[in-house]
Amino acid sequence: EMVGIGTIVEGATLELVQMPVTSTCRACGNTETGDEKAIGCQRCEASTMDHAGGDVLVLESIEYRPTEPATAGSAPN
């Protein structure tokens, strides 16, 4: 919030979405997707898992709504 004070983004909100992590079992090839890394395979119970993703944040969109410029003698919104 503090970075936007006094700029056109003052009062804006930033929403980030964490991409899911994909865990793949080295023993049987089973793939699981979720918010956290799988410790072991749910299919064969092996503990040899490879992980991809889960450490990526994606800015999904930006919305900009310009405000009316302040006129001389008027208070800012």
DSSP file (Angstrom, degrees, kcal/mol; ACC not computed):
  #  RESIDUE AA STRUCTURE BP1 BP2  ACC     N-H-->O    O-->H-N    N-H-->O    O-->H-N    TCO  KAPPA ALPHA  PHI   PSI    X-CA   Y-CA   Z-CA
    1    1 A E    >>        0   0    0      0, 0.0     3,-1.2     0, 0.0     4,-0.5   0.000 360.0 360.0 360.0 -41.9    0.0    0.0    0.0
    2    2 A M  G >4  +     0   0    0      1,-0.3     3,-0.7     2,-0.2     8,-0.0   0.783 360.0  61.6 -64.5 -26.9    2.7    2.5    1.0
    3    3 A V  G 34 S+     0   0    0      1,-0.2    -1,-0.3     6,-0.1     6,-0.1   0.815 104.3  49.4 -69.0 -28.0    4.3    2.4   -2.5
    4    4 A G  G X4 S+     0   0    0     -3,-1.2     3,-2.4     5,-0.2     6,-0.4   0.541  77.1 124.6 -89.8  -6.7    1.2    3.7   -4.1
    5    5 A I  T << S+     0   0    0     -3,-0.7     3,-0.1    -4,-0.5    -3,-0.0  -0.326  84.5   9.6 -60.1 127.2    0.5    6.7   -1.8
    6    6 A G  T 3  S+     0   0    0      1,-0.3    -1,-0.3    -2,-0.1     2,-0.2   0.525 113.3  97.9  82.7   6.1    0.3    9.9   -3.8
    7    7 A T  S X  S-     0   0    0     -3,-2.4     3,-1.7     1,-0.0    -1,-0.3  -0.658  92.3 -96.1-117.6 176.1    0.2    8.0   -7.2
    8    8 A I  T 3  S+     0   0    0      1,-0.3    -4,-0.1    -2,-0.2    -3,-0.1   0.661 121.9  58.5 -67.8 -13.8   -2.6    6.9   -9.5
    9    9 A V  T >  S+     0   0    0     -5,-0.2     3,-2.4    -6,-0.1    -1,-0.3   0.340  72.8 133.7 -96.3   7.3   -2.6    3.5   -7.9
   10   10 A E  T <  S+     0   0    0     -3,-1.7     3,-0.1    -6,-0.4    -5,-0.1  -0.368  77.1  16.0 -58.9 130.1   -3.3    4.8   -4.4
   11   11 A G  T 3  S+     0   0    0      1,-0.3    -1,-0.3   -10,-0.2     2,-0.1   0.387  96.1 135.3  86.6  -3.0   -6.0    2.6   -2.9
   12   12 A A    <   -     0   0    0     -3,-2.4     2,-0.4   -11,-0.1    -1,-0.3  -0.370  46.2-138.9 -75.0 156.8   -5.6   -0.2   -5.4
   13   13 A T        -     0   0    0     -3,-0.1     2,-0.5    -2,-0.1    -1,-0.0  -0.900   4.7-147.3-115.8 149.7   -5.5   -3.8   -4.4
   14   14 A L        -     0   0    0     -2,-0.4     2,-0.5    48,-0.1    48,-0.1  -0.969  11.5-168.1-117.8 122.4   -3.1   -6.4   -5.8
   15   15 A E        -     0   0    0     -2,-0.5    45,-0.5    46,-0.2     2,-0.4  -0.953   5.3-172.2-115.2 123.1   -4.4  -10.0   -6.0
   16   16 A L  E     -A   59   0A   0     -2,-0.5     2,-0.5    43,-0.1    43,-0.2  -0.875  10.8-151.5-113.6 145.7   -1.9  -12.8   -6.7
   17   17 A V  E     -A   58   0A   0     41,-1.5    41,-2.0    -2,-0.4     2,-0.5  -0.972  13.2-138.5-117.9 124.4   -2.7  -16.4   -7.5
   18   18 A Q  E     -A   57   0A   0     -2,-0.5    39,-0.2    39,-0.2    37,-0.1  -0.698  22.0-128.4 -82.5 128.4   -0.2  -19.1   -6.5
   19   19 A M        -     0   0    0     37,-2.3    37,-0.3    -2,-0.5    35,-0.1  -0.503  31.2-104.1 -74.6 144.0    0.1  -21.7   -9.2
   20   20 A P        -     0   0    0      0, 0.0    34,-0.8     0, 0.0     2,-0.4  -0.218  28.2-119.4 -68.5 158.0   -0.3  -25.3   -8.0
   21   21 A V  E     -BC  34  53B   0     13,-2.8    13,-2.1    32,-0.3     2,-0.6  -0.792  18.3-146.5 -96.5 140.4    2.6  -27.7   -7.6
   22   22 A T  E     -BC  33  52B   0     30,-3.3    30,-2.2    -2,-0.4     2,-0.5  -0.941  11.8-165.1-108.8 123.0    2.8  -30.9   -9.6
   23   23 A S  E     -BC  32  51B   0      9,-3.3     9,-2.9    -2,-0.6     2,-0.5  -0.927   3.3-167.9-109.6 128.0    4.3  -33.9   -7.9
   24   24 A T  E     -BC  31  50B   0     26,-3.0    26,-3.0    -2,-0.5     2,-0.4  -0.966  19.8-128.8-120.4 129.1    5.3  -36.9  -10.0
   25   25 A C  E  >  - C   0  49B   0      5,-2.8     4,-1.4    -2,-0.5    24,-0.2  -0.588   7.9-155.0 -75.7 128.2    6.3  -40.3   -8.5
   26   26 A R  T  4 S+     0   0    0     22,-3.1    -1,-0.1    -2,-0.4    23,-0.1   0.778  91.4  52.0 -71.9 -26.4    9.6  -41.6   -9.8
   27   27 A A  T  4 S+     0   0    0     21,-0.5    -1,-0.2     1,-0.1    22,-0.1   0.933 130.5   6.5 -78.4 -47.7    8.6  -45.2   -9.1
   28   28 A C  T  4 S-     0   0    0      2,-0.1    -2,-0.2    18,-0.0    -1,-0.1   0.526  91.8-119.5-118.2  -8.3    5.1  -45.5  -10.7
   29   29 A G     <  +     0   0    0     -4,-1.4    -3,-0.1     1,-0.3     2,-0.0   0.488  53.8 158.3  84.1   1.7    4.7  -42.2  -12.6
   30   30 A N        -     0   0    0     -6,-0.1    -5,-2.8     1,-0.1     2,-0.4  -0.349  28.4-149.3 -60.2 137.9    1.6  -41.1  -10.7
   31   31 A T  E     -B   24   0B   0     -7,-0.2     2,-0.4    10,-0.0    -7,-0.2  -0.945  14.9-176.2-116.5 132.8    1.0  -37.4  -10.9
   32   32 A E  E     -B   23   0B   0     -9,-2.9    -9,-3.3    -2,-0.4     2,-0.4  -0.976   7.1-160.5-127.0 140.9   -0.6  -35.3   -8.2
   33   33 A T  E     +B   22   0B   0     -2,-0.4     2,-0.3   -11,-0.2   -11,-0.2  -0.971  31.0 118.9-123.1 136.5   -1.5  -31.6   -8.3
   34   34 A G  E    S-B   21   0B   0    -13,-2.1   -13,-2.8    -2,-0.4     4,-0.1  -0.947  70.9 -78.3-170.5-170.8   -2.1  -29.4   -5.2
   35   35 A D  S    S+     0   0    0     -2,-0.3     2,-0.3   -15,-0.2   -13,-0.1   0.709 109.3  41.3 -80.4 -21.9   -1.1  -26.4   -3.1
   36   36 A E  S    S-     0   0    0    -15,-0.1     2,-0.2   -16,-0.0   -13,-0.1  -0.887  94.3 -94.0-127.1 156.8    1.7  -28.3   -1.4
   37   37 A K        -     0   0    0     -2,-0.3     2,-0.3     1,-0.1    14,-0.1  -0.479  43.1-118.4 -67.9 134.5    4.4  -30.7   -2.5
   38   38 A A        -     0   0    0     -2,-0.2     3,-0.1    -6,-0.2    11,-0.1  -0.584  17.7-159.6 -74.0 133.4    3.4  -34.4   -2.0
   39   39 A I  S    S+     0   0    0     -2,-0.3     2,-0.3     1,-0.2    10,-0.2   0.860  75.0   8.5 -80.2 -38.5    5.8  -36.1    0.4
   40   40 A G  S    S-     0   0    0      8,-0.1     2,-0.3   -15,-0.0     7,-0.2  -0.945  87.5 -91.2-141.3 161.3    4.8  -39.6   -0.8
   41   41 A C     >  -     0   0    0      5,-2.9     4,-1.1    -2,-0.3   -17,-0.0  -0.541  22.3-151.9 -74.9 132.3    2.9  -41.2   -3.7
   42   42 A Q  T  4 S+     0   0    0     -2,-0.3    -1,-0.1     2,-0.1   -10,-0.0   0.735  94.1  47.8 -74.8 -22.0   -0.8  -41.9   -2.9
   43   43 A R  T  4 S+     0   0    0      3,-0.1    -1,-0.1     1,-0.1    -2,-0.0   0.957 132.7   8.0 -83.7 -56.3   -0.8  -44.8   -5.3
   44   44 A C  T  4 S-     0   0    0      2,-0.1    -2,-0.1   -14,-0.0    -1,-0.1   0.478  90.7-127.3-109.1  -3.6    2.3  -46.8   -4.5
   45   45 A E     <  +     0   0    0     -4,-1.1    -3,-0.1     1,-0.2     2,-0.1   0.595  54.7 151.1  68.0  13.9    3.4  -45.0   -1.3
   46   46 A A        -     0   0    0      1,-0.1    -5,-2.9     2,-0.1    -1,-0.2  -0.398  43.2-145.3 -69.6 154.8    7.0  -44.5   -2.6
   47   47 A S        +     0   0    0     -7,-0.2     2,-1.1     1,-0.1    -1,-0.1   0.209  69.2 104.2-107.2  14.5    8.8  -41.4   -1.2
   48   48 A T        +     0   0    0      2,-0.0   -22,-3.1    -7,-0.0   -21,-0.5  -0.766  49.3 161.6 -99.6  91.2   10.7  -40.6   -4.4
   49   49 A M  E     -C   25   0B   0     -2,-1.1     2,-0.4   -24,-0.2   -24,-0.2  -0.888  30.7-151.2-115.8 140.2    8.8  -37.6   -5.8
   50   50 A D  E     -C   24   0B   0    -26,-3.0   -26,-3.0    -2,-0.4     2,-0.4  -0.865  19.2-153.6-102.4 144.8    9.8  -34.9   -8.3
   51   51 A H  E     -C   23   0B   0     -2,-0.4     2,-0.4   -28,-0.2   -28,-0.2  -0.942  14.7-179.6-124.8 141.6    8.1  -31.5   -8.0
   52   52 A A  E     -C   22   0B   0    -30,-2.2   -30,-3.3    -2,-0.4     2,-0.1  -0.999  54.2  -4.5-138.1 137.8    7.4  -28.8  -10.6
   53   53 A G  E     +C   21   0B   0     -2,-0.4   -32,-0.3   -32,-0.2    -2,-0.0  -0.346  65.9 115.9  81.9-164.4    5.8  -25.4  -10.0
   54   54 A G  S    S+     0   0    0    -34,-0.8   -33,-0.2     2,-0.1    -1,-0.1   0.250  73.3  75.5  83.1 -13.8    4.3  -24.2   -6.8
   55   55 A D  S    S+     0   0    0    -35,-0.2     2,-0.4   -37,-0.1    -1,-0.1   0.057  75.0  98.2-115.0  23.2    6.8  -21.4   -6.5
   56   56 A V        -     0   0    0    -37,-0.3   -37,-2.3   -36,-0.1     2,-0.4  -0.936  52.1-163.3-117.0 132.5    5.3  -19.2   -9.2
   57   57 A L  E     -A   18   0A   0     -2,-0.4     2,-0.5   -39,-0.2   -39,-0.2  -0.946  10.8-159.0-110.9 136.7    3.0  -16.2   -8.6
   58   58 A V  E     -A   17   0A   0    -41,-2.0   -41,-1.5    -2,-0.4     2,-0.9  -0.962  15.7-142.0-121.1 127.8    0.9  -15.0  -11.5
   59   59 A L  E     -A   16   0A   0     -2,-0.5   -43,-0.1     1,-0.2     3,-0.1  -0.789  21.1-168.8 -82.4 109.8   -0.6  -11.5  -11.8
   60   60 A E        -     0   0    0     -2,-0.9     2,-0.3   -45,-0.5    -1,-0.2   0.872  55.8 -16.3 -75.4 -37.8   -3.9  -12.5  -13.5
   61   61 A S        -     0   0    0    -46,-0.3     2,-0.4    -3,-0.1   -46,-0.2  -0.993  47.8-139.9-161.5 163.3   -5.2   -9.0  -14.5
   62   62 A I        -     0   0    0     -2,-0.3     2,-0.4    -3,-0.1   -48,-0.1  -0.999  16.3-165.8-129.7 127.9   -4.9   -5.3  -14.0
   63   63 A E        -     0   0    0     -2,-0.4     2,-0.5     2,-0.0    -2,-0.0  -0.954   4.5-170.0-114.3 135.1   -7.9   -3.0  -13.9
   64   64 A Y        +     0   0    0     -2,-0.4   -55,-0.1     2,-0.0    -2,-0.0  -0.986   9.9 177.8-128.0 123.8   -7.5    0.7  -14.2
   65   65 A R        -     0   0    0     -2,-0.5    -2,-0.0     0, 0.0     2,-0.0  -0.922  24.3-142.0-124.0 104.1  -10.3    3.2  -13.6
   66   66 A P        -     0   0    0      0, 0.0     2,-0.2     0, 0.0    -2,-0.0  -0.338  14.0-141.8 -65.5 145.3   -9.1    6.8  -14.0
   67   67 A T        -     0   0    0      1,-0.1     3,-0.0   -59,-0.1   -59,-0.0  -0.657  29.6 -88.5-101.2 162.5  -10.5    9.3  -11.6
   68   68 A E        -     0   0    0     -2,-0.2     2,-0.1     1,-0.1    -1,-0.1  -0.501  50.0-110.1 -68.0 134.7  -11.5   12.8  -12.4
   69   69 A P        -     0   0    0      0, 0.0     2,-0.1     0, 0.0    -1,-0.1  -0.405  36.2-105.9 -66.2 143.4   -8.6   15.2  -11.9
   70   70 A A        -     0   0    0     -2,-0.1     2,-0.2     1,-0.1     3,-0.1  -0.454  33.0-137.1 -68.7 138.3   -8.9   17.5   -9.0
   71   71 A T    >   -     0   0    0     -2,-0.1     3,-2.3     4,-0.1    -1,-0.1  -0.589  38.9 -74.5 -93.2 161.5   -9.6   21.1   -9.9
   72   72 A A  T 3  S+     0   0    0      1,-0.3    -1,-0.1    -2,-0.2     3,-0.1  -0.293 120.0  14.1 -57.0 129.6   -7.9   24.1   -8.2
   73   73 A G  T 3  S+     0   0    0      1,-0.3     2,-0.3    -3,-0.1    -1,-0.3   0.371 100.1 115.6  87.6  -4.4   -9.2   24.6   -4.7
   74   74 A S    <   -     0   0    0     -3,-2.3    -1,-0.3     1,-0.0    -4,-0.0  -0.709  66.9-116.8 -98.6 152.5  -11.0   21.2   -4.4
   75   75 A A        -     0   0    0     -2,-0.3    -4,-0.1    -3,-0.1    -1,-0.0  -0.604  33.0-108.0 -83.8 144.1   -9.9   18.5   -2.0
   76   76 A P              0   0    0      0, 0.0    -1,-0.1     0, 0.0     0, 0.0  -0.335 360.0 360.0 -66.6 155.1   -8.7   15.2   -3.3
   77   77 A N              0   0    0     -2,-0.0    -2,-0.0     0, 0.0     0, 0.0   0.458 360.0 360.0 -73.4 360.0  -11.0   12.2   -3.0
